[in-house]
Amino acid sequence: MILSDYDIKKHITQKKIKILPLPDFKQALGPNSLDLRLGNKFRVFNHAAIAVIDPHLKAESITTQIEVGNGKSFVLHPAEFVLAVTMEHIEIPDDICARLEGRSSLGRLGIVIHSTAGSINAGFRGMITLELANMGRIPVKLYPGMRICALSFEQLSTPSANPYYKRKNAKYLNQKGPDESRFNQD
């Protein structure tokens, strides 16, 4: 069952779903989703210095983290792929999962918000890494604090027996930035 706006707000107000900083419900709350904002940390790929990425090896120096200052923008160029992070830290309980979607208004500019990681596990805690790509032919400015994505929440039939924060291999638990891939830990 997908949570409605009423239930999303109730779960956040009762701290069943934790989101910090708290959203402005008038702006962020949709009929069945909640918008999250773009953080100020981006991870760009060092494509000029890397011949190939081998996901079986530890990722070292394949990206550089960039922090964008207040009032500044990050320009996402055509065919560019970067990692970014939400401004909000979220904590999802053991009996709810979430789905991440891009906002239609940005999609109409050619911006893709996630390439594969659209599922947020029950028990996830941390900032959400976004997989941003510009599929258009014109550079697009992205501003920290802008609404970048939407989460919809789904009630599980029972609480997860092994929520994300209890998993021994929870590679991205409590992440505070757009962490590089840890595929080699699989």
C-alpha positions as CSV (number, residue, x, y, z in Angstrom):
1,M,0.0,0.0,0.0
2,I,1.4,3.4,-1.0
3,L,1.1,6.1,1.7
4,S,-1.1,9.1,1.0
5,D,-0.1,12.7,1.7
6,Y,-2.1,12.4,5.0
7,D,-0.2,9.3,6.1
8,I,3.2,10.7,5.0
9,K,2.8,13.8,7.0
10,K,1.4,11.8,10.0
11,H,4.4,9.4,9.9
12,I,6.9,12.3,9.8
13,T,5.1,14.2,12.5
14,Q,5.0,11.1,14.7
15,K,8.7,10.5,13.9
16,K,8.1,7.0,12.4
17,I,9.7,8.3,9.3
18,K,12.5,10.7,10.2
19,I,13.6,13.5,7.9
20,L,16.1,16.2,8.8
21,P,15.8,19.0,8.1
22,L,12.0,18.8,8.2
23,P,10.4,19.5,4.9
24,D,8.1,22.4,4.1
25,F,4.9,20.3,3.7
26,K,3.2,23.1,1.7
27,Q,5.9,22.9,-1.0
28,A,7.2,19.4,-0.7
29,L,4.2,17.2,0.0
30,G,2.3,15.8,-3.0
31,P,-0.8,13.6,-3.1
32,N,1.3,10.4,-2.5
33,S,5.0,11.6,-2.4
34,L,7.4,13.9,-0.7
35,D,9.9,16.0,-2.6
36,L,13.5,16.1,-1.4
37,R,16.1,18.8,-2.1
38,L,19.5,18.7,-3.7
39,G,22.4,18.8,-1.4
40,N,25.7,20.7,-2.1
41,K,28.0,17.7,-2.6
42,F,28.7,16.3,-6.0
43,R,31.1,13.5,-7.1
44,V,32.4,13.9,-10.6
45,F,34.2,11.2,-12.5
46,N,37.9,11.7,-13.4
47,H,37.3,10.4,-16.9
48,A,40.5,12.0,-18.4
49,A,42.7,10.0,-15.9
50,I,40.9,6.6,-15.9
51,A,41.2,4.2,-18.8
52,V,38.6,1.8,-17.4
53,I,36.6,1.2,-14.3
54,D,36.8,-2.4,-12.9
55,P,33.9,-2.8,-10.4
56,H,35.6,-5.8,-8.9
57,L,38.5,-3.6,-7.7
58,K,38.2,-1.0,-4.9
59,A,37.3,2.3,-6.5
60,E,40.2,4.7,-5.9
61,S,40.5,8.1,-7.3
62,I,37.9,7.6,-10.0
63,T,35.9,10.5,-8.7
64,T,36.5,13.9,-7.0
65,Q,34.0,15.4,-4.6
66,I,33.0,19.0,-5.2
67,E,31.1,21.1,-2.7
68,V,29.0,24.0,-4.1
69,G,28.8,27.2,-2.0
70,N,25.7,29.0,-1.0
71,G,23.9,30.6,-3.9
72,K,26.2,28.9,-6.4
73,S,25.1,26.3,-9.0
74,F,26.5,23.1,-10.4
75,V,26.5,22.8,-14.2
76,L,25.5,19.4,-15.5
77,H,26.8,19.1,-19.1
78,P,25.3,17.0,-21.8
79,A,26.1,13.3,-21.6
80,E,27.7,13.9,-18.1
81,F,27.0,11.5,-15.2
82,V,27.7,12.6,-11.6
83,L,26.7,11.5,-8.2
84,A,25.0,13.9,-5.9
85,V,23.2,13.7,-2.5
86,T,19.9,14.9,-1.0
87,M,20.0,17.7,1.5
88,E,17.8,15.6,3.8
89,H,18.9,12.8,6.0
90,I,16.2,10.2,6.2
91,E,15.4,7.2,8.5
92,I,12.9,4.7,7.3
93,P,11.3,2.2,9.8
94,D,11.5,-1.5,9.4
95,D,7.9,-1.8,8.0
96,I,8.2,0.8,5.2
97,C,10.2,1.1,2.0
98,A,10.5,4.0,-0.4
99,R,10.7,4.6,-4.1
100,L,12.8,7.4,-5.5
101,E,11.7,9.2,-8.7
102,G,12.9,12.2,-10.6
103,R,10.7,15.3,-10.9
104,S,8.9,15.7,-14.1
105,S,9.9,19.4,-14.5
106,L,13.6,18.4,-14.5
107,G,13.0,15.4,-16.7
108,R,11.6,17.7,-19.3
109,L,15.0,19.5,-19.3
110,G,16.7,16.1,-19.9
111,I,17.8,15.5,-16.3
112,V,17.7,11.9,-15.1
113,I,17.8,11.6,-11.3
114,H,18.6,7.9,-10.9
115,S,19.9,5.3,-13.3
116,T,19.1,2.2,-11.3
117,A,19.0,3.0,-7.6
118,G,15.3,3.9,-7.2
119,S,14.5,1.5,-4.3
120,I,15.2,2.7,-0.7
121,N,15.2,-0.3,1.7
122,A,13.2,-0.6,4.9
123,G,15.5,0.5,7.7
124,F,17.6,2.8,5.5
125,R,19.3,5.6,7.3
126,G,21.3,8.4,5.7
127,M,21.3,10.8,2.8
128,I,20.3,9.4,-0.5
129,T,22.8,9.3,-3.3
130,L,21.4,10.5,-6.6
131,E,22.7,9.3,-10.0
132,L,22.4,12.4,-12.1
133,A,22.7,12.5,-15.9
134,N,22.0,15.1,-18.5
135,M,20.4,13.3,-21.5
136,G,19.8,16.6,-23.3
137,R,22.1,18.6,-25.6
138,I,22.2,21.8,-23.4
139,P,24.0,22.2,-20.1
140,V,21.6,22.6,-17.1
141,K,22.4,24.5,-13.9
142,L,21.4,22.7,-10.7
143,Y,21.2,24.6,-7.4
144,P,21.6,23.1,-3.9
145,G,18.3,23.4,-2.1
146,M,16.2,23.0,-5.2
147,R,13.5,20.2,-5.2
148,I,15.3,17.4,-7.1
149,C,13.4,14.2,-6.5
150,A,10.3,12.7,-4.9
151,L,9.9,9.7,-2.5
152,S,6.8,7.6,-2.3
153,F,6.5,5.3,0.7
154,E,5.1,1.8,0.7
155,Q,3.8,-0.1,3.8
156,L,5.3,-3.6,4.0
157,S,3.0,-6.5,4.9
158,T,5.1,-7.2,8.0
159,P,8.2,-5.5,9.4
160,S,11.4,-6.6,7.7
161,A,13.3,-9.4,9.5
162,N,16.6,-7.9,8.4
163,P,16.2,-4.1,7.9
164,Y,19.0,-2.2,6.2
165,Y,20.6,-0.8,9.3
166,K,20.9,-4.3,10.8
167,R,22.6,-5.9,7.7
168,K,26.3,-6.7,8.1
169,N,26.9,-5.7,4.5
170,A,25.0,-2.4,4.6
171,K,27.6,-0.6,2.4
172,Y,25.9,2.9,2.4
173,L,24.4,3.1,5.9
174,N,24.5,6.6,7.4
175,Q,26.2,8.1,4.3
176,K,26.6,11.8,4.5
177,G,27.7,12.4,0.9
178,P,27.6,10.9,-2.6
179,D,29.8,7.9,-1.8
180,E,31.6,6.0,-4.6
181,S,30.5,2.6,-5.6
182,R,31.4,-0.2,-3.2
183,F,30.5,-3.0,-5.7
184,N,33.8,-4.7,-4.9
185,Q,32.4,-5.4,-1.4
186,D,29.8,-7.8,-2.8
